[in-house]
Amino acid sequence: MKKQRYKKTNTLDVGTMVQGMIGENNVSNLFLKNGYIVTRPDVDLGVDMVVCKPKKWGKRLLMNKWKSIQVKYHTRVSETTYGKSLRVKVTPNHCDYIAIPLDEQQGERIFLHINTNRVLFYPQPKDMKGKEYVREFAFYDSSKVQKNGNFFYKNQNKRRWAKDFYELPN
């Protein structure tokens, strides 16, 4: 049997629907802590939540930039020469952002540079809306880079860095 390159990132012993709800709750809690308004649709058609950051303008409260978000909690990870690679399968949707919660599991950190629970917010390209595709994110591991040589920045595509997608949508 062939060895699988990508392994599951979560080891929860529940169905994928429950895993998805856990991921959605993690993301919505992050938004609520940062002062966003979060609303969830009654019917799941690829949009898991819609968020808005209200702004004050005098005495009025403006809510004009609503962003739709799909949460992907079921992901896969692979060991690479210079760190780890996270693989996310995006199903067809018309959302503005794909949110990928990353958390600690079984007492060990999956991704070495993350010390708290984090979420990747990947802005979905307009030409990929409504299509199914796979997206990968690279995570830096300094111990592997020292061991394998310092060719890290030459071998990795800069658009793949996970650290570039930690900002909340505005």
SULKA-V769425 format. One record per pair of residues at least 6 apart in sequence whose ideal C-beta (glycine too) atoms are under 6 Angstrom apart, sorted by the first residue. I is the first residue (numbers start at 1). J is the second residue. If there is no record, write none. Layout:
I & J
I & J
This chain:
5 & 78
6 & 76
6 & 78
6 & 87
7 & 77
9 & 75
9 & 77
9 & 110
12 & 19
16 & 74
19 & 73
19 & 74
20 & 73
23 & 71
23 & 73
23 & 101
24 & 48
24 & 71
26 & 101
27 & 71
27 & 99
27 & 101
27 & 119
28 & 38
30 & 119
31 & 38
31 & 51
32 & 38
34 & 168
36 & 51
36 & 53
37 & 52
38 & 49
38 & 51
39 & 50
40 & 49
41 & 47
46 & 93
47 & 68
47 & 95
48 & 69
48 & 70
48 & 71
49 & 69
50 & 66
50 & 68
51 & 67
52 & 63
52 & 66
54 & 61
54 & 63
55 & 62
67 & 96
67 & 97
67 & 169
68 & 95
68 & 96
69 & 95
69 & 97
69 & 99
70 & 93
70 & 95
70 & 98
71 & 99
72 & 88
72 & 98
72 & 100
73 & 101
75 & 86
75 & 88
76 & 87
77 & 84
77 & 86
78 & 85
81 & 148
82 & 144
82 & 145
82 & 152
83 & 139
83 & 140
83 & 141
83 & 144
84 & 111
84 & 139
85 & 136
85 & 138
86 & 137
87 & 136
88 & 100
88 & 135
89 & 134
90 & 98
90 & 133
91 & 132
92 & 130
92 & 131
92 & 132
94 & 129
94 & 130
97 & 121
97 & 123
97 & 169
98 & 122
98 & 124
99 & 119
99 & 121
100 & 120
101 & 119
102 & 114
102 & 118
103 & 117
111 & 139
112 & 141
120 & 162
120 & 165
121 & 165
121 & 169
122 & 165
137 & 162
138 & 156
138 & 160
138 & 161
139 & 162
145 & 152
